[in-house]
Amino acid sequence: MQNKFLLLGIALLSLTACKTTLLQVTNVQTQKNISINQDLKADENLAQFIEPYTLKLNKEMNQKISHTNVDLTKEGDNSNLGNLLADYTFDGADVWAKANLNKNIDAALINIGGIRTTIGKGDILRKNVFEVMPFENEVIIVKMKGADLQGLFDYYVKNQVNNPVSHLYIETNNGKLNKGLINGNQVNPSQDYYIATSDYLALGGDNMRFFAKGESIPTGIKLRDLFIDYFKRDQQISPKEEIRLNFIGKK
């Protein structure tokens, strides 16, 4: 009998607690919305607090890191900015692969959509690279059998998109692959190839599902940091004007 009363007491307490909670929830007062406009005064204390950080950030972002005598654009199938950044991806990944895998990188591939803007002729500032590459993408090395690289070439045959490449030559004509070369050589189906790309593409971004057949190796290198580093090394940019993607008869 005592157990029954104990259980009843617990149940009543639970109901009371629920009722109190419900009353608290339902007793919500509607507050006046505060519109953000010119009448809303700035917090002077906050402004003074963040001012040193703002000044430091602006100084870093406006730091000159290189110079170009030509506009660096992303237009066309073989854009000079696209080729340049693909080469930087290749070079940075190659240094990492030699040191950590005792291997050489065979080619690199990035996506034109990841290059968000252009860089005009003149001084190149750190902020320009942040504008070009605002994402936190990392360099990934994908180890692939030569036989599986057919998926890469098929991708370009089907899409004829100007996603920049380095150490690759892809030529298509009327929906067929004329040439697919790595470092000027035909692909050996039984050979292992190391392709540098971004984590976004390695995971199948932009429908690059062919990378799923390979083994992804993370490097921990941010693409943007890599680009900044190589711009600093190359104080006078002279982008290579090369035909790497040749879509014959492209409409």
C-alpha positions in Angstrom: 0.0 0.0 0.0 2.8 2.3 0.9 4.3 1.7 -2.5 1.1 2.7 -4.2 1.0 6.0 -2.3 4.6 6.6 -3.1 4.0 6.1 -6.8 0.9 8.3 -6.7 3.0 11.1 -5.0 5.7 10.9 -7.7 3.0 11.0 -10.4 1.4 14.1 -8.9 4.8 15.8 -8.5 5.5 15.1 -12.2 2.2 16.6 -13.3 2.8 19.6 -11.2 6.3 20.1 -12.6 5.0 19.7 -16.2 2.2 22.2 -15.5 4.7 24.7 -14.1 6.9 24.2 -17.2 4.0 24.6 -19.5 2.9 27.8 -17.8 6.4 29.2 -18.0 6.5 28.4 -21.7 3.1 29.8 -22.5 3.8 32.9 -20.5 5.9 34.5 -23.3 5.8 38.2 -23.8 6.0 39.6 -27.3 8.9 42.1 -27.5 9.3 45.0 -29.9 11.6 44.2 -32.8 14.7 46.4 -33.1 15.4 47.3 -36.7 19.0 47.7 -37.7 19.4 51.0 -39.5 21.2 54.3 -39.2 19.4 55.2 -36.0 21.0 52.3 -34.2 24.0 53.7 -32.4 27.3 51.8 -32.7 28.8 50.3 -29.5 31.8 52.6 -28.9 33.4 50.3 -26.4 33.2 47.4 -28.8 34.6 49.5 -31.6 37.5 50.5 -29.5 38.1 47.0 -28.4 38.3 45.5 -31.9 40.1 48.5 -33.5 43.6 47.1 -33.0 42.6 43.8 -34.5 40.9 45.5 -37.5 44.1 47.6 -38.1 46.3 44.5 -37.9 44.0 42.5 -40.3 43.8 45.4 -42.8 47.6 45.7 -42.7 48.0 41.9 -43.4 45.4 41.8 -46.1 46.9 44.8 -48.0 50.4 43.4 -47.9 51.9 43.1 -51.4 53.0 39.5 -52.1 53.6 39.6 -55.9 53.1 41.5 -59.1 51.7 40.8 -62.6 52.0 42.7 -65.8 48.9 41.1 -67.3 45.4 40.5 -66.1 45.0 37.0 -64.5 41.6 35.8 -65.7 39.6 32.6 -65.6 38.1 33.0 -69.1 38.6 30.4 -71.8 39.5 26.7 -71.8 43.1 27.5 -70.9 42.9 30.5 -68.7 46.1 32.0 -67.5 45.0 32.1 -63.8 43.6 28.6 -64.0 46.8 27.2 -65.4 48.8 29.1 -62.8 46.9 27.9 -59.8 46.8 24.3 -61.2 50.6 24.5 -61.5 50.9 25.8 -57.9 48.7 22.9 -56.8 51.0 20.5 -58.6 54.2 22.0 -57.3 53.1 22.2 -53.7 51.7 18.7 -53.7 54.9 17.4 -55.4 57.1 18.8 -52.6 54.8 17.2 -50.0 54.7 13.8 -51.8 58.5 13.6 -52.1 58.9 14.4 -48.4 56.1 12.2 -47.0 55.5 9.5 -49.6 58.8 9.3 -51.4 56.7 9.7 -54.6 56.3 12.2 -57.4 53.0 13.9 -58.3 52.0 13.0 -61.9 49.3 15.6 -62.5 47.0 18.1 -60.9 43.4 19.1 -61.4 41.3 21.9 -59.8 37.8 23.3 -60.6 37.2 26.6 -62.3 34.2 27.2 -60.0 36.6 27.3 -57.0 38.4 30.3 -58.6 35.9 32.9 -57.5 37.3 36.0 -59.3 40.2 37.4 -61.3 43.4 39.4 -60.4 44.0 42.6 -62.3 47.3 43.8 -63.7 49.5 45.4 -61.0 50.4 44.5 -57.5 49.0 41.3 -56.0 47.8 41.7 -52.4 47.2 39.0 -49.9 43.5 39.9 -49.9 43.4 39.2 -53.7 44.2 35.6 -53.0 41.4 35.4 -50.3 39.0 36.8 -52.9 40.1 34.3 -55.5 40.0 31.4 -53.0 37.6 32.2 -50.1 37.1 28.5 -49.3 38.9 26.3 -46.7 39.7 23.6 -49.3 42.7 21.4 -48.7 45.1 19.6 -51.1 44.4 15.9 -51.5 46.5 13.5 -53.4 44.6 10.6 -55.1 46.5 7.5 -55.9 44.9 5.9 -59.0 45.6 3.0 -61.3 46.1 4.1 -64.9 43.2 2.1 -66.0 40.9 4.1 -63.7 42.1 7.4 -65.2 39.8 6.7 -68.1 37.1 8.1 -66.0 38.9 11.4 -65.8 39.3 11.7 -69.6 35.6 10.6 -70.1 34.6 13.4 -67.7 36.2 16.0 -70.0 34.8 14.4 -73.1 31.3 14.6 -71.7 31.4 18.0 -70.1 34.0 19.9 -72.1 34.5 22.2 -69.1 37.5 24.4 -68.4 38.5 22.9 -65.1 42.3 23.7 -65.0 44.9 21.0 -65.2 48.6 20.7 -64.8 50.8 18.1 -66.5 47.8 16.8 -68.4 46.8 17.2 -72.0 43.2 16.4 -73.0 42.0 16.6 -76.6 38.5 15.8 -77.7 36.7 15.8 -81.0 33.0 15.2 -81.7 32.4 13.4 -78.3 35.5 11.3 -78.5 38.8 11.3 -76.9 41.7 12.1 -79.3 44.5 12.3 -76.8 44.8 11.8 -73.0 48.4 12.4 -71.9 50.1 12.7 -68.6 53.5 14.5 -68.8 53.3 14.0 -72.6 53.0 10.2 -72.3 50.2 7.8 -72.8 48.7 6.4 -69.7 50.0 3.0 -68.6 46.9 1.0 -67.3 48.9 -0.9 -64.8 50.9 2.0 -63.3 50.0 3.9 -60.2 49.5 7.7 -60.7 49.4 10.4 -58.1 46.9 13.2 -58.9 46.8 16.4 -56.8 43.4 18.0 -56.4 41.1 19.6 -53.7 39.2 17.7 -51.0 36.0 19.0 -52.6 36.8 17.2 -55.9 38.3 14.2 -54.3 34.9 13.6 -52.6 33.1 13.7 -55.9 32.4 17.5 -56.2 31.4 18.8 -59.6 30.4 15.2 -60.4 34.1 14.0 -60.5 33.0 10.6 -59.3 36.0 9.0 -61.0 38.2 9.9 -58.0 36.2 7.4 -55.9 38.2 4.6 -57.5 41.4 5.9 -56.1 42.9 6.2 -52.6 42.7 9.7 -51.1 45.8 10.9 -49.2 45.3 14.1 -47.1 48.2 16.6 -47.0 46.8 19.1 -44.5 47.8 21.9 -46.9 45.2 24.7 -47.4 45.0 25.6 -51.1 44.8 29.3 -50.3 47.9 29.1 -48.1 49.7 27.2 -50.8 48.8 29.9 -53.4 49.9 32.7 -51.1 53.2 31.0 -50.6 53.9 30.5 -54.3 52.9 34.0 -55.2 55.4 35.2 -52.6 58.1 33.0 -54.2 57.3 34.4 -57.7 57.5 38.1 -57.3 56.9 38.7 -61.0 54.1 36.5 -62.4 54.5 35.3 -66.0 51.7 32.8 -66.5 52.2 30.0 -69.0 50.1 30.4 -72.1 49.6 26.7 -72.9 46.9 24.6 -74.5 46.1 21.9 -72.0 42.5 21.4 -72.8 41.7 21.2 -76.5 38.0 20.7 -77.3 37.9 20.6 -81.1 34.6 21.6 -82.5 33.3 22.8 -79.1 30.1 24.8 -79.5 
